Amino acid sequence: MRLTTLVPQIPSDLVIALENCGICTVADLLFSPLIEIYGQLPVGSISLFDLQQLSSHVATLASASGTPGTELLQRQMEAHEKAPSLSTGVTELDDLLGGFGGCRILEISGNTQSGKTV
């Protein structure tokens, strides 16, 4: 993500100064040593402490929000319930798998001529 997309959350003049130093993306800022970035910036443009704070703020802005595992599980279960299901034609297999379809991938494996195609 380009730093320019984070304006006005971060000052545009600072984004320009960073771009002039070759720091154009969030990754450039987050994965480059801050002391090296600080050394390339114009004197007095920002303190090292403020650059560290800015880096943390940019990391927060660029991060995806967390989702609890229980919420993801609930979403998956709801999607599975809403998805169409196809019968295999074998009652025992349907009871075991719940049929084919939904949000899952089933792999059927076995030895040659063990009945996989049937």
N, C-alpha and C positions, 0 to 999 in steps of 0.2 A: 504494500500500500504506500502510495506516495505521501510524503509529509504535507504536501499542499492540501490534501483532502481533510486534514485535521484543523485547518484554519476555519473558524476563529478560536477553537479550543486552545491552540497554541499561537503565539504572536506571529503574524506574517513576516515581520522584519527578521525575526529569528530563523524562520523557515528559509528565507532568502539567504541569510548568512550561512546557514548549514548547507544549502545547495551549492553555494560558492566554494565550499570546502569539499564537495563531492558527496555529501550526506543528503541523498534525495529521497530515500525510502525509510520506512519504519525499521526494516531489517538493518539498513546501514547504521541507523542510530543505536539500535539495541544490541547489535553484535560487533560493534567497533569499540575499542577501549575509549572510555570517556575522556581520559586524560589526553589522548591523542587528538580527539575532536576538539577539546577545549584549547589545546595548543594551536590549532589551525584557525580558530575563530578570531575575529577582530578584538583587540584589547578593549575591555570594558563593555563588551556586548552582553555578557552574562557571567555570573560567578560559577565556579566549579560546583558549588553546592546547588545552585539553581539549575545547572545543567543536569545534575543527578536527579533532582526533583522532576524536571521536564522529562527525562528518560523514563522515570517510573510512571508519570502521567500518560505518556505516549503508549507505554506497555499496557496500561489499563484500558485506554481508548481503543487499542488495536486488538485486544483480546476478546474472544468469544465468551459470552456469559456461561457460567457453570450450570449444569443441569443435574439434579440428584438422580442417582441410579434408580430409585423407586419410581420417579416420574418417567424415566425412559422405559422401564419395565411395563408400567401402566399403559404407555402409548403403544408399545409393541403388542400387548395383549388386546387392546382395543382394535388395532389394525388387523390382528389375526382373526378376531371375532367378526369383523366387517367384511373380510376378504372371502370371495367365493371358494367353496371347497368341492372337489370332485371325488367321487367314490372310486375306489380301486376295483370294486367288484368282489373283493375278498373281505368278508365281515371281520375276521380276526385282524387283518392288516388295517382296515379302516378304524377299528377300535384302538389299535396301537398308535397309528399315525394321525388319526382324525381326518383321514382323506388327504388328497393332494391339493395343492393350492395354498393361498395365503402368502405370508411374508417369510417363507423359509425355502431352503434348498435341501432337497433330499437326494442322497446319493445311494443307489442300490448297487452293491458289489457282490461278487461271489465267483466261484470257480466256473470254468467253461461248462456249459450245458447244465447249470444248476437251477435254471428256471427264471433268470432275471428278465428276459424278454417277455415271458408269459406274464 
